[in-house]
Amino acid sequence: MRTRLILFGILVAIVSMISVHGQTPVSKKKILIAYFSHSGNTRVVAQQIQKATGADIFEIKPVKDYPTDYRTVVDQAKKEIKAGYRPPLKNKVANISNYDIILIGSPNWWSTIAPPVATFLSSYNFDGKTIVPFITHGGSELGRATDDIKKLCPKSTHLEGLAIWGRSVNSDNAKVLIWLRKMKFIN
C-alpha cells in the first residue's frame, strides 16, 4: 500500500511539472514564431505554440495600425490584398538567419494571409528554411494562404498548416498541441 502511495505521489509530481512547464520540444532546430494579430486571436495561438515549444516569438506590427471597426478593416484589407499592397512594418527580426523553422501566424483575410504577413515574408530571404503557417479564421480555414505563402517563399520547405476558428482559440489549445505533436515540434 505504501509503495502505491509513493508511486502515485511521483506520478502527480510529474504530471504537475508537465502542466506547469509545458511540453518538451522535439526539434533541435531553431524555431521562430512570427505572427500578426488584429483582434488578438492569432496572438493567443502564437502564445500557445510558444508555451508548448519554448520557441522565440515575434509580433509583426505594421507602421500604421489597422482600424478597430470590423467593417472598416474588412474593406481596407480587401483593397490592400486586391492591390498587392505591402504595408511597411515598424519592427524587424535582427537575426532571421539564426532560425531554421518559421511558424508564421496570420488571420485569414479574404482567404489569404494579412498584408503585414505578406510584407514580412517578402522582407527576408527564407531560402532553405521551413515555413509552417497557422491561421485563425471565421469559417474559411486556410483558404489559399498556404499557396500564397509558397509563392512568396518558393525556395523554402512548406509543412502542413494549422487552421483555428477565431472564436475558439481559447478553448482549442488541445488542437494546437495535437498539431505540434503531429509536426514533431513537441513530444
C-alpha positions as CSV (number, residue, x, y, z in Angstrom):
1,M,0.0,0.0,0.0
2,R,2.8,2.4,0.9
3,T,4.6,1.7,-2.4
4,R,1.4,2.6,-4.3
5,L,1.1,5.9,-2.5
6,I,4.7,6.7,-3.2
7,L,4.2,5.8,-6.9
8,F,1.0,7.9,-7.0
9,G,2.8,10.8,-5.5
10,I,5.6,10.6,-8.1
11,L,3.1,10.4,-10.9
12,V,1.2,13.5,-9.6
13,A,4.5,15.4,-9.3
14,I,5.5,14.5,-12.9
15,V,2.1,15.5,-14.3
16,S,2.2,18.8,-12.4
17,M,5.7,19.6,-13.8
18,I,4.5,18.9,-17.3
19,S,1.4,21.1,-17.0
20,V,3.4,23.9,-15.4
21,H,6.4,23.8,-17.7
22,G,4.6,22.9,-21.0
23,Q,5.6,20.2,-23.4
24,T,9.0,19.1,-24.3
25,P,10.4,20.4,-27.6
26,V,11.5,17.7,-30.0
27,S,13.1,19.6,-32.8
28,K,16.8,20.6,-32.3
29,K,16.3,23.2,-35.0
30,K,15.9,26.9,-34.0
31,I,12.3,27.9,-34.3
32,L,10.8,31.4,-34.7
33,I,7.1,32.1,-34.2
34,A,6.3,35.2,-36.2
35,Y,2.7,36.4,-36.2
36,F,0.3,39.3,-37.0
37,S,-2.8,39.7,-34.9
38,H,-5.5,42.3,-35.5
39,S,-8.2,41.1,-33.0
40,G,-5.9,39.1,-30.7
41,N,-6.9,35.6,-31.8
42,T,-3.7,34.9,-33.7
43,R,-1.7,36.2,-30.7
44,V,-3.4,33.7,-28.5
45,V,-2.5,30.8,-30.8
46,A,1.1,32.1,-31.1
47,Q,1.4,32.2,-27.3
48,Q,0.0,28.7,-27.0
49,I,2.6,27.5,-29.5
50,Q,5.4,29.4,-27.7
51,K,4.4,28.0,-24.4
52,A,4.5,24.4,-25.7
53,T,7.7,24.7,-27.8
54,G,9.8,27.3,-26.0
55,A,10.5,28.9,-29.4
56,D,11.3,32.6,-29.8
57,I,8.3,34.7,-30.7
58,F,8.0,37.9,-32.8
59,E,4.9,40.1,-33.4
60,I,4.7,41.5,-36.8
61,K,3.5,45.2,-36.5
62,P,2.6,47.5,-39.3
63,V,3.7,51.1,-39.0
64,K,0.1,52.2,-39.2
65,D,-2.4,50.2,-37.1
66,Y,-5.5,48.9,-38.7
67,P,-8.9,50.4,-37.8
68,T,-10.6,48.7,-34.9
69,D,-14.1,48.8,-36.6
70,Y,-14.7,45.5,-38.2
71,R,-16.4,46.7,-41.4
72,T,-13.7,49.3,-41.9
73,V,-10.8,46.8,-41.5
74,V,-12.5,44.3,-43.8
75,D,-12.9,46.9,-46.5
76,Q,-9.3,48.1,-46.1
77,A,-7.9,44.6,-46.2
78,K,-9.9,43.7,-49.3
79,K,-8.4,46.8,-51.1
80,E,-4.9,46.1,-49.9
81,I,-5.0,42.4,-50.9
82,K,-6.5,43.2,-54.3
83,A,-3.8,45.8,-55.0
84,G,-1.0,43.6,-53.6
85,Y,-0.1,46.3,-51.1
86,R,2.6,45.5,-48.6
87,P,2.3,47.9,-45.6
88,P,5.6,48.9,-44.0
89,L,6.5,47.3,-40.7
90,K,7.7,49.0,-37.6
91,N,9.9,46.2,-36.4
92,K,12.3,43.6,-37.8
93,V,13.9,40.3,-36.8
94,A,17.5,41.2,-36.4
95,N,18.8,37.6,-36.7
96,I,16.5,35.8,-39.1
97,S,19.4,33.7,-40.4
98,N,19.6,32.0,-37.0
99,Y,16.3,30.3,-37.5
100,D,15.6,27.0,-39.4
101,I,11.9,26.9,-39.0
102,I,9.4,29.8,-39.2
103,L,5.9,29.3,-37.8
104,I,4.0,32.1,-39.4
105,G,0.7,33.2,-38.0
106,S,-2.0,35.3,-39.6
107,P,-5.7,35.9,-39.5
108,N,-7.4,34.7,-42.7
109,W,-8.3,37.9,-44.5
110,W,-10.2,37.4,-47.8
111,S,-9.0,33.8,-48.0
112,T,-5.3,34.6,-47.6
113,I,-2.7,36.0,-45.2
114,A,-3.0,39.5,-43.9
115,P,-0.9,42.1,-45.8
116,P,1.6,42.7,-42.9
117,V,2.4,39.0,-43.1
118,A,3.0,39.3,-46.8
119,T,5.3,42.2,-46.1
120,F,7.2,40.1,-43.5
121,L,7.6,37.2,-45.9
122,S,8.8,39.5,-48.6
123,S,11.3,41.2,-46.4
124,Y,13.7,38.3,-45.7
125,N,15.4,35.5,-47.5
126,F,13.7,32.3,-46.5
127,D,15.5,30.1,-49.0
128,G,16.2,26.7,-47.4
129,K,14.1,27.4,-44.3
130,T,11.0,25.5,-43.3
131,I,7.8,27.6,-43.3
132,V,4.7,26.4,-41.3
133,P,1.6,28.5,-41.3
134,F,-1.0,28.8,-38.5
135,I,-4.2,30.7,-39.5
136,T,-7.1,31.9,-37.4
137,H,-10.3,32.2,-39.4
138,G,-14.0,32.8,-39.3
139,G,-15.0,29.9,-41.5
140,S,-12.7,29.7,-44.5
141,E,-9.9,27.7,-42.7
142,L,-6.5,28.0,-44.5
143,G,-8.1,29.3,-47.7
144,R,-5.4,29.9,-50.2
145,A,-2.9,31.1,-47.5
146,T,-0.6,28.1,-47.9
147,D,-0.4,28.6,-51.7
148,D,0.2,32.3,-51.3
149,I,3.0,31.7,-48.8
150,K,4.6,29.2,-51.2
151,K,4.6,31.9,-53.9
152,L,6.3,34.4,-51.6
153,C,8.8,31.8,-50.4
154,P,9.3,29.4,-53.3
155,K,12.7,28.1,-52.2
156,S,11.5,27.1,-48.7
157,T,10.2,23.8,-47.4
158,H,6.5,24.1,-46.6
159,L,4.8,21.9,-44.0
160,E,1.1,21.4,-43.2
161,G,-0.5,24.4,-41.6
162,L,-3.0,24.7,-38.7
163,A,-6.4,26.4,-39.1
164,I,-8.1,27.5,-35.9
165,W,-11.6,29.0,-35.7
166,G,-11.1,32.5,-34.3
167,R,-13.9,32.3,-31.7
168,S,-12.5,29.1,-30.2
169,V,-8.8,30.0,-29.8
170,N,-9.1,30.0,-26.0
171,S,-10.7,26.5,-26.0
172,D,-8.7,24.9,-28.8
173,N,-5.3,24.5,-27.1
174,A,-5.7,20.7,-27.4
175,K,-5.9,21.1,-31.2
176,V,-2.7,23.2,-31.2
177,L,-0.9,20.6,-29.1
178,I,-2.1,17.7,-31.3
179,W,-0.8,19.6,-34.4
180,L,2.5,20.4,-32.8
181,R,3.0,16.7,-31.9
182,K,2.0,15.6,-35.4
183,M,4.5,18.1,-36.8
184,K,7.1,16.7,-34.3
185,F,7.7,20.1,-32.7
186,I,6.9,18.6,-29.3
187,N,6.5,15.0,-27.8
